[in-house]
Amino acid sequence: MAPIPDRDVIGLIHAPLGRDAKIASALLQDAGMTAKVAPSLGTLVAELGENIAFAVITEEALRSADLRPLVAWIETQPSWSDLPFIILTARGGGPERNPTAARLSEVLGNVSFIERPFHPTTFISVARSAMRARRRQYEASARMEALDEGERRLQTALEAGRLGTWELDLGTNVLTTSSTFRGIFGRGSEEELTYDHLMKAIHPDDVMRMREAMRNALETGVDYAITYRVAWPGGSIHGVEIRAQLHRDRMGRALKLVGVAADITDRLLAEEQQRRLNEMLEQRVAERTRELEEAHRLVLAEVGQRERAEEQLRQAQKMEAIGQLTGGVAHDFNNLLMAVLGNLELLRKHVAGDAKATRLIDGALQGAQRGASLTQRLLAFARRQDLQVRPVDLVGLVADMKDLLQRSVGSRIAVELIVSEYLPPVSADANQVELALLNLVINARDAMPDGGAIQIELKQAEQTARSDSFAPGSYVVLAVIDQGMGMDAATLDKAIEPFFSTKELGKGTGLGLSMIHGLALQLKGRLILKSALGKGTTAELWIPISTSKIEQKPEDVSLAESPAAAGPKRILLVDDDALIAMSSADMLTDLGHEVVEAHSGREALELLDGGAVFDLLITDYSMPGMTGAELAQAARERVPGLPILLASGYADLPSGVEIDAARLAKPYSQDQLASVLGKIL
């Protein structure tokens, strides 16, 4: 039953004398409560019902009246009901001073007394209190009916499911059971079934399992659930499924187990029959099953392997296409910069003494050199820059860069070194690793505009998983860890793509991470990025450990001290680009050498075959028809011991070809050219 809504609440009034009934009714109406006047006590008793919230009666109306009908109604109220009565008295208030009031309290039970003349506020306050008390009674009634209904449904469900109920007091081992439960254990509905009887009925092979389930339930609080066999008094074996929950007191001590039981004899018999049938079937189809499982395993292998391979191939093709395009553009750009730098250097010599012209030329040189730095990043991404790979001490390299890195990030950011002891040397190009570390630290700085700390960590690690681009083995990991804003998954996936940048326009080329990625692959290592929004970024450069020892640096020998560099030389210069050839020839001529130009490998070989003698062959690597490497091989066959210098925007020698030739990366300056000539002549 739902609580009575306000509009249905009725205050029943019986005040036959004077104006009390009219005044009480008006006050209740003004307070928003429905009021009804009963002219006689008999009418009041007849009106009493579940829709009555309280009754207002004057003391004099009850003084000489026959109260037996009212008392009878009060005594036969439902268990949840205790109708409130409000008695208007004029003789000194409550039971303490009014014997009649004391008698009425005993007769009516739930009584509130209001002494007349009463204040309207007092009357309404008592009426509302009575209304709230009545509503709580109805709410209690509703809960009781719900519990009764739930109990009836539960009992019906238990009987329909043939479930027996039981309760075990853990302190006394007193077992309380339903008749259905006792029937499951082969006992009559009135026959005694104690806990000792139950334990003795359990099949001996199942007793230990039952005790273990009980112990687990008591110690951990998990539900007690088990199936076991029981022997009926006649000796027949039956199956029982038991489920129960543990109840504890307020102190957490185990009090009792309360649960249900079901007869599963038929199910156990069916399972036994099915088990025997399954054994027969398994013996017949075991081999076939193994064949199908193997075939299925092969199909799945992991299908999944093909999908992964296809995805890796698509990504590799995408990156390879970008790399080829980038490498080609960088190579052509290097050639253009070669002409620009060479001519600017020569022009600078001719305007010596002209401060304005010198300043303009220096500005152009700086711009061209920045362009050369950009092409080096492009080539690093394309994995086509010429690396000088040798054993490198990363600990010393990072320590030497500490001051430079700190100056690069500013005073608001601290650079911390965490270095493991006894790290072996790695196989790397020291200059490229320095550039990569500087790029990573600058990226970390830009990710922390409010300052913070950057950790540079060096440690040794093992790679055990096999991968096409990441071979198993020992590596030294150079990690740069920041506390910056981090990247989401979508940004992290694109982080190494060339020209992708999260920085605002003009503050980044988008080539830093792609260059480092290319460097890592070229060193047969790997770049691993880990990041999450708001949690910073960790960039790990994995570099293979070197199998060679670090070579001692030879003492520098200046160009002036090198006797081989003395005197003019006759040089064969080969480059298919006339603009580059002219610039390089001018630089060589300015150094005092005699230069003969050829614009293809075939033209150069014709000069050698015609008897021309040269002290040095300088050739571009990337030329149509015949590469510089092929020209070098052919020239060595004709002139053994001829010094050869390969100059190119990138070194992409074919697999298996070993050329004993010096290399010079484009674009190069006249000083770099002179230095190399001094070493090889």
C-alpha positions in Angstrom: 0.0 0.0 0.0 1.4 3.4 -1.0 1.5 6.4 1.4 -1.7 8.5 1.5 -1.2 11.6 -0.7 -1.9 15.0 1.0 -5.2 15.6 -0.9 -6.6 12.3 0.4 -5.7 12.8 4.1 -8.8 13.3 6.2 -8.9 14.7 9.7 -12.2 13.3 11.3 -13.7 15.7 13.9 -16.3 14.9 16.7 -17.1 18.0 18.8 -20.9 18.2 19.2 -21.0 21.1 21.6 -20.2 24.8 20.8 -18.1 26.0 17.9 -15.1 23.6 18.4 -16.0 21.5 15.3 -16.4 24.5 13.1 -13.2 26.1 14.3 -11.1 22.9 14.0 -12.5 22.2 10.5 -11.6 25.7 9.3 -8.1 25.6 10.8 -7.4 22.2 9.1 -8.8 23.5 5.7 -6.6 26.6 5.9 -3.6 24.4 6.6 -4.3 22.4 3.4 -5.8 19.3 5.1 -9.1 17.8 4.4 -11.5 17.8 7.4 -14.7 16.0 8.0 -17.2 16.4 10.9 -18.8 13.4 12.6 -22.0 14.6 14.4 -22.0 11.5 16.7 -19.6 9.0 18.2 -21.3 6.2 16.3 -20.8 8.1 13.1 -17.1 8.7 13.9 -16.6 4.9 14.5 -18.4 4.1 11.2 -16.2 6.6 9.4 -12.9 5.3 10.8 -10.9 3.6 8.0 -7.6 3.6 6.3 -8.2 7.0 4.8 -8.5 8.7 8.2 -5.2 10.3 9.2 -6.3 11.3 12.7 -9.4 12.0 14.9 -10.1 15.2 16.8 -12.5 14.6 19.7 -13.6 16.9 22.6 -13.2 15.5 26.1 -16.8 16.1 27.0 -18.0 14.1 24.0 -16.4 11.0 25.5 -17.2 11.6 29.2 -20.6 9.8 29.4 -20.6 8.0 26.0 -20.5 4.3 25.4 -16.9 3.8 24.3 -17.1 0.0 23.6 -17.6 0.3 19.8 -14.6 2.7 19.6 -12.4 0.5 21.8 -13.4 -2.5 19.7 -12.3 -0.8 16.6 -9.0 0.3 18.1 -8.3 -3.3 19.3 -9.0 -4.7 15.9 -6.7 -2.3 14.0 -4.2 -4.0 11.7 -0.8 -4.7 13.2 0.7 -1.7 11.4 -2.0 0.7 12.4 -2.1 3.0 15.5 -4.6 5.8 14.7 -3.6 9.1 16.4 -6.3 10.8 18.5 -6.3 14.5 19.4 -8.3 15.2 22.5 -9.5 18.8 23.2 -9.7 19.2 27.0 -10.7 22.1 29.2 -9.7 20.6 32.6 -6.1 21.1 33.2 -4.3 19.4 30.4 -2.8 15.9 30.2 -3.0 12.7 32.3 -0.7 14.1 35.0 -3.4 16.6 36.2 -6.6 15.2 34.7 -7.8 11.7 35.8 -10.2 11.6 32.9 -7.3 12.2 30.5 -5.4 9.3 32.1 -8.4 7.0 31.5 -8.7 8.1 27.9 -4.9 7.5 27.3 -5.4 3.9 28.4 -8.5 3.4 26.2 -7.4 5.2 23.0 -3.7 4.5 23.1 -2.1 7.0 20.7 -3.4 10.3 22.2 -2.3 13.9 22.1 -4.0 16.4 24.5 -4.6 20.1 23.6 -5.9 22.3 26.4 -8.6 24.9 25.5 -8.6 27.6 24.7 -5.8 26.5 22.2 -3.7 28.6 19.9 -4.3 27.8 16.2 -0.5 27.3 15.6 -0.5 24.7 18.4 -3.5 22.9 17.0 -2.1 22.7 13.4 1.4 21.6 14.7 -0.2 18.7 16.6 -2.4 17.8 13.6 0.6 17.7 11.2 2.5 15.6 13.6 -0.4 13.2 13.8 -0.6 13.2 10.0 3.1 12.4 9.6 2.9 9.6 12.2 -0.1 8.1 10.3 1.8 8.3 6.9 4.7 6.5 8.5 2.3 3.7 9.5 1.1 3.4 5.9 4.6 3.3 4.7 5.4 0.5 7.2 2.3 -1.3 5.9 3.5 -1.0 2.4 6.9 -2.5 3.3 5.3 -5.3 5.3 3.0 -6.2 2.4 6.0 -6.1 0.0 8.0 -8.4 2.4 5.0 -10.7 2.7 4.6 -10.8 -1.1 8.3 -11.4 -1.5 8.2 -14.2 1.0 5.2 -15.8 -0.8 7.0 -15.5 -4.1 10.2 -16.9 -2.7 8.4 -19.8 -1.2 6.5 -20.4 -4.5 9.8 -20.3 -6.4 11.5 -22.6 -4.0 8.7 -25.1 -4.2 8.5 -24.8 -8.0 12.2 -25.4 -8.3 12.2 -28.2 -5.7 14.8 -26.3 -3.6 15.2 -27.0 0.0 16.3 -24.3 2.4 18.7 -24.7 5.3 20.5 -22.7 7.9 23.6 -23.7 9.9 24.5 -21.9 13.2 28.3 -21.8 13.2 28.6 -21.4 16.9 26.4 -24.5 17.9 26.4 -26.5 14.6 22.6 -26.5 14.9 21.1 -27.3 11.4 17.7 -25.9 10.6 16.1 -27.4 7.4 12.9 -27.3 5.4 10.9 -30.4 4.6 12.1 -30.3 1.0 15.7 -30.2 2.2 15.2 -33.2 4.4 13.6 -35.0 1.5 16.7 -34.3 -0.7 18.7 -36.3 2.0 16.2 -39.1 2.1 14.4 -38.1 5.3 10.7 -37.7 5.9 9.1 -34.2 6.3 9.0 -34.6 10.1 12.1 -36.7 10.5 15.1 -35.2 12.3 18.2 -34.2 10.2 21.2 -32.9 12.3 24.5 -31.7 11.0 26.1 -34.9 12.1 23.5 -36.9 10.1 24.3 -34.7 7.1 28.1 -35.2 7.4 27.7 -39.0 7.7 25.5 -39.0 4.6 28.1 -37.4 2.4 30.0 -39.9 0.1 33.5 -40.6 1.7 35.2 -39.5 -1.6 33.5 -36.1 -1.4 34.0 -35.3 2.3 37.4 -33.6 2.0 36.2 -31.5 -0.9 33.1 -30.4 1.1 35.3 -29.4 4.1 37.6 -27.4 1.8 34.7 -25.5 0.3 33.3 -24.8 3.8 36.7 -23.6 5.0 37.2 -21.4 2.0 33.7 -19.8 2.5 34.4 -19.1 6.2 37.9 -17.6 5.6 37.3 -15.5 2.5 33.5 -14.9 2.6 32.9 -16.2 -0.9 29.7 -18.1 -1.6 29.6 -21.7 -0.4 28.9 -23.7 -3.6 29.5 -27.4 -4.1 28.0 -30.6 -5.5 28.5 -33.9 -3.8 27.0 -37.4 -3.5 25.0 -38.5 -0.5 23.8 -41.9 0.7 20.2 -42.2 1.7 19.3 -44.4 4.7 18.4 -47.2 2.3 21.9 -47.1 0.7 21.0 -45.5 -2.6 23.4 -42.8 -3.9 22.0 -39.4 -4.9 23.5 -36.1 -6.1 23.0 -32.8 -4.2 23.9 -29.2 -5.1 24.4 -26.9 -2.2 24.7 -23.1 -2.3 24.9 -20.7 0.7 26.0 -17.3 1.8 27.9 -16.4 5.0 26.3 -14.0 7.5 28.4 -12.0 10.0 27.6 -9.9 13.0 28.5 -6.2 13.3 32.0 -7.1 14.5 32.6 -9.2 11.4 32.4 -12.5 13.1 30.9 -15.4 11.2 27.4 -16.3 12.5 25.7 -18.7 10.2 25.4 -20.1 6.7 22.1 -19.7 5.0 21.4 -21.4 1.7 19.4 -23.8 -0.6 19.9 -27.4 -1.8 18.7 -29.2 -4.9 18.5 -32.8 -5.9 20.7 -33.3 -9.0 20.6 -37.1 -9.1 19.1 -37.1 -12.6 21.6 -34.6 -13.8 24.5 -36.6 -12.4 23.2 -39.7 -14.1 22.8 -37.9 -17.3 26.3 -36.4 -17.0 27.8 -39.8 -16.3 26.1 -41.3 -19.4 27.2 -38.3 -21.4 30.8 -38.7 -20.1 30.9 -42.3 -21.2 29.5 -41.4 -24.6 32.0 -38.6 -24.9 34.9 -41.0 -24.1 33.8 -43.2 -26.9 33.4 -40.4 -29.3 36.7 -38.8 -28.3 38.5 -42.1 -29.0 37.0 -42.2 -32.5 37.6 -38.5 -33.5 40.7 -37.6 -31.5 43.0 -37.8 -34.5 40.6 -35.9 -36.7 40.2 -33.2 -34.0 43.9 -32.7 -33.9 44.1 -32.4 -37.6 41.3 -29.8 -37.6 42.9 -27.9 -34.8 46.2 -27.8 -36.5 44.5 -26.6 -39.8 42.6 -24.0 -37.9 45.7 -22.8 -36.1 47.5 -22.5 -39.4 44.6 -20.6 -40.9 44.4 -18.2 -37.9 48.2 -17.6 -37.9 47.6 -15.7 -36.9 45.4 -14.6 -41.0 46.6 -12.3 -38.3 50.1 -12.5 -39.6 49.0 -11.6 -43.1 47.0 -8.6 -41.8 49.9 -7.4 -39.8 52.3 -7.9 -42.7 49.9 -6.0 -45.0 49.6 -3.1 -42.6 53.4 -3.0 -42.1 53.9 -3.2 -45.9 51.5 -0.3 -46.5 53.3 1.8 -43.9 56.7 0.8 -45.2 55.7 1.6 -48.7 54.3 5.0 -47.6 57.5 5.9 -45.7 59.7 4.5 -48.5 57.9 6.6 -51.1 58.2 9.7 -48.9 61.9 8.8 -48.3 62.6 8.5 -52.0 60.9 11.7 -52.8 62.7 13.5 -49.8 66.1 12.0 -50.7 65.8 13.0 -54.3 64.7 16.6 -53.5 67.5 16.9 -50.9 70.1 15.6 -53.4 69.0 18.1 -56.1 68.9 20.9 -53.5 72.4 20.0 -52.3 73.6 20.4 -55.8 72.0 23.8 -56.1 73.5 24.8 -52.7 76.9 23.5 -53.9 76.9 26.0 -56.7 75.6 28.8 -54.4 78.1 28.2 -51.6 81.1 27.7 -53.9 80.5 30.8 -55.9 79.8 32.9 -52.8 83.0 31.8 -51.2 85.0 32.7 -54.3 83.1 36.0 -54.7 83.9 36.8 -51.1 87.7 36.7 -51.9 87.2 39.1 -54.8 85.4 41.7 -52.7 87.9 41.7 -49.8 88.0 45.2 -48.4 84.4 46.1 -49.4 82.6 45.8 -46.0 79.1 46.1 -47.4 79.6 43.5 -50.1 81.3 41.2 -47.6 78.4 41.6 -45.2 75.9 40.8 -47.9 77.8 37.8 -49.1 78.2 36.5 -45.5 74.4 36.8 -45.1 73.9 34.8 -48.2 76.4 32.2 -47.0 74.6 31.8 -43.7 71.3 31.3 -45.5 72.8 28.7 -47.8 74.4 26.9 -44.9 71.0 26.8 -43.1 69.6 25.3 -46.3 72.4 22.7 -46.2 71.5 21.8 -42.6 67.8 21.4 -43.7 68.8 19.0 -46.5 70.9 17.0 -44.0 67.7 16.5 -41.9 65.8 15.5 -45.1 68.6 13.0 -45.9 68.6 11.6 -42.4 64.9 10.9 -42.7 65.4 9.3 -46.1 68.3 7.3 -44.5 70.7 8.5 -47.3 73.2 10.6 -45.5 76.7 9.4 -45.4 77.3 8.2 -41.8 80.8 7.9 -40.3 80.0 4.9 -38.1 82.5 4.0 -35.5 82.6 3.0 -31.8 81.3 5.9 -29.7 81.3 6.4 -26.0 77.8 7.7 -25.3 78.5 8.5 -21.7 81.3 10.8 -22.6 79.3 12.3 -25.5 76.4 13.2 -23.3 78.5 14.5 -20.5 80.4 16.8 -22.9 77.1 18.1 -24.2 75.6 18.8 -20.7 76.5 22.5 -20.6 75.4 23.1 -24.2 72.1 21.4 -23.5 71.5 23.4 -20.4 72.2 26.7 -22.2 69.8 25.6 -25.0 66.9 25.0 -22.7 67.4 28.1 -20.5 67.4 28.6 -16.7 63.7 27.6 -16.1 64.4 24.0 -17.1 66.8 21.7 -15.3 68.8 19.1 -17.3 69.4 15.9 -15.2 71.7 13.0 -16.3 71.0 9.5 -15.2 73.8 7.2 -16.4 74.3 3.5 -15.7 77.8 2.4 -14.9 80.1 0.5 -17.3 78.1 1.1 -20.5 79.8 -0.3 -23.6 80.5 1.8 -26.7 77.9 1.9 -29.4 78.2 1.7 -33.2 77.2 5.2 -34.3 78.1 8.5 -35.9 78.9 10.8 -33.0 78.0 14.0 -34.8 74.6 12.7 -35.9 73.9 11.4 -32.4 74.8 14.8 -30.9 72.4 16.5 -33.4 69.7 14.0 -32.5 70.1 14.5 -28.8 70.0 18.3 -29.2 66.8 18.0 -31.2 65.1 15.8 -28.6 66.1 18.1 -25.8 64.8 21.2 -27.7 61.5 19.3 -28.3 61.3 18.6 -24.6 61.9 22.2 -23.8 59.2 23.4 -26.1 56.7 21.0 -24.5 57.3 22.6 -21.1 56.6 26.4 -21.5 56.2 26.8 -17.8 59.5 25.1 -17.0 60.3 21.8 -15.3 63.0 19.1 -15.6 64.4 17.1 -18.5 66.0 13.7 -17.7 68.6 12.3 -20.0 69.0 8.6 -19.2 71.6 6.1 -20.5 71.1 2.4 -19.9 71.8 -0.9 -21.5 68.9 -3.0 -22.7 68.3 -6.3 -24.6 66.0 -6.7 -27.5 64.6 -10.3 -27.7 61.6 -10.0 -30.0 62.3 -10.5 -33.7 61.4 -7.7 -36.1 62.2 -6.8 -39.7 63.7 -3.5 -38.7 64.8 -4.2 -35.1 67.2 -7.1 -34.7 67.6 -9.0 -31.4 70.7 -8.0 -29.5 72.3 -5.7 -27.0 71.6 -1.9 -27.2 72.4 1.2 -25.3 69.2 3.3 -24.9 69.5 7.1 -24.9 66.3 8.4 -23.4 65.0 12.0 -23.1 62.1 12.3 -20.6 60.1 15.5 -20.1 57.3 16.6 -17.9 55.5 18.5 -20.6 52.0 18.5 -22.1 52.4 15.1 -23.9 50.7 13.8 -27.1 47.5 12.0 -27.7 47.5 8.7 -29.6 46.7 10.3 -33.0 49.5 12.8 -32.7 51.9 10.1 -31.5 51.2 8.1 -34.6 52.2 11.0 -36.9 55.1 12.3 -34.8 57.9 10.9 -37.0 56.3 11.8 -40.3 58.3 14.5 -42.2 57.0 18.1 -41.9 54.4 17.1 -39.2 54.7 19.5 -36.3 52.5 20.6 -33.4 54.4 23.9 -33.1 53.0 27.1 -34.4 53.9 28.3 -37.9 57.5 29.4 -38.2 58.7 27.6 -35.0 59.6 24.2 -36.3 60.4 22.4 -39.6 58.7 19.1 -38.6 61.9 17.2 -39.5 63.5 16.7 -36.1 61.9 13.4 -35.1 61.8 12.2 -38.7 65.6 12.8 -38.9 66.2 10.9 -35.7 63.9 8.1 -36.9 65.9 7.8 -40.1 69.2 7.9 -38.2 68.0 5.1 -35.9 67.1 2.9 -38.8 70.3 3.6 -40.6 72.2 2.6 -37.4 70.1 -0.6 -37.3 68.5 0.7 -34.1 65.1 2.2 -33.3 63.3 5.3 -32.1 60.6 4.6 -29.6 58.2 7.3 -28.5 55.9 7.0 -25.4 53.5 9.8 -24.5 50.1 10.6 -23.1 48.3 13.9 -22.7 49.3 15.7 -19.5 51.9 13.0 -18.7 54.9 14.1 -20.7 56.9 12.3 -23.4 59.7 9.8 -23.3 61.8 9.4 -26.5 64.2 6.4 -26.6 67.0 6.1 -29.2 68.1 2.5 -29.2 71.7 2.2 -30.7 73.4 -1.2 -31.2 76.4 -2.0 -29.0 79.7 -1.9 -30.9 81.8 -5.0 -31.3 85.0 -2.9 -31.7 87.0 -0.8 -29.3 87.1 2.9 -29.4 90.0 4.1 -31.6 92.4 6.7 -30.3 92.0 10.0 -32.2 95.1 10.6 -34.3 96.8 13.9 -33.9 95.6 16.6 -36.3 98.0 17.4 -39.1 97.4 20.8 -40.6 97.1 21.2 -44.3 100.3 23.2 -44.4 102.2 20.3 -42.7 101.1 17.7 -45.2 103.8 17.3 -47.8 101.3 15.5 -50.2 99.2 18.6 -50.4 102.1 20.8 -51.6 102.2 21.9 -55.2 99.5 22.2 -57.9 97.8 18.9 -59.0 96.2 17.9 -62.3 92.6 16.9 -61.4 89.9 15.3 -63.5 86.5 16.7 -62.3 83.4 14.7 -63.4 79.8 16.0 -62.8 76.8 15.8 -65.1 75.6 19.2 -63.8 77.5 21.9 -65.6 76.7 24.5 -63.0 78.1 22.3 -60.2 81.1 21.4 -62.3 81.9 25.1 -63.0 81.6 26.0 -59.3 83.8 23.1 -58.2 86.4 23.8 -60.9 86.6 27.4 -59.9 87.3 26.4 -56.3 90.0 24.0 -57.4 91.6 26.5 -59.7 91.5 29.1 -56.9 93.5 26.6 -54.8 96.1 26.5 -57.5 95.3 23.2 -59.2 94.8 22.4 -62.9 91.3 21.1 -63.6 90.0 19.1 -66.6 86.2 18.8 -66.7 84.1 15.9 -67.9 80.3 15.7 -67.8 79.7 11.9 -67.8 81.4 8.8 -66.8 81.9 7.8 -70.4 83.6 11.1 -71.3 85.9 10.7 -68.3 86.9 7.2 -69.4 87.6 8.4 -72.9 90.1 10.9 -71.5 91.8 8.1 -69.5 91.8 5.8 -72.4 93.3 8.6 -74.6 96.4 8.7 -72.4 95.6 11.7 -70.2 97.4 11.6 -66.8 95.8 12.9 -63.6 96.8 13.1 -60.0 93.2 12.9 -58.7 89.7 11.9 -59.9 86.8 13.9 -58.3 83.4 12.5 -59.4 79.8 13.1 -58.5 78.1 9.9 -57.4 74.6 10.3 -58.9 75.0 10.6 -62.6 72.9 9.1 -65.5 74.3 6.3 -67.5 77.2 5.5 -65.1 77.3 6.2 -61.4 80.4 7.6 -59.7 81.0 4.2 -58.0 81.0 2.5 -61.4 83.3 5.2 -62.8 85.6 4.7 -59.9 85.8 0.9 -60.5 86.5 1.4 -64.2 89.1 4.1 -63.5 91.0 1.9 -61.0 91.1 -0.9 -63.6 92.8 1.5 -66.0 94.9 3.4 -63.5 95.6 1.3 -60.4 96.3 3.5 -57.3 94.6 6.6 -58.7 93.3 8.7 -55.8 89.5 9.1 -56.1 87.1 11.4 -54.3 83.4 10.7 -54.4 81.2 13.8 -53.9 77.5 13.5 -53.5 74.4 14.8 -51.8 74.0 11.3 -50.4 75.9 8.0 -50.4 73.7 5.2 -51.7 76.3 2.6 -52.8 74.8 -0.6 -54.1 74.9 -3.7 -51.9 78.2 -5.6 -52.1 80.2 -2.8 -53.7 83.2 -1.7 -51.8 85.0 1.4 -53.2 88.4 2.5 -51.8 87.6 6.2 -52.2 87.4 9.2 -50.1 84.0 10.8 -49.7 82.8 14.4 -49.5 79.2 15.4 -48.8 77.6 18.1 -50.8 77.4 21.0 -50.3 81.0 21.5 -49.3 83.1 24.6 -48.7 86.4 25.4 -50.3 88.1 24.8 -46.9 86.5 21.4 -46.6 87.6 20.6 -50.2 91.1 21.7 -49.4 91.3 19.7 -46.2 90.1 16.5 -48.0 92.6 17.0 -50.8 95.4 17.4 -48.3 94.5 14.0 -46.7 94.2 12.0 -49.9 97.0 13.5 -52.2 
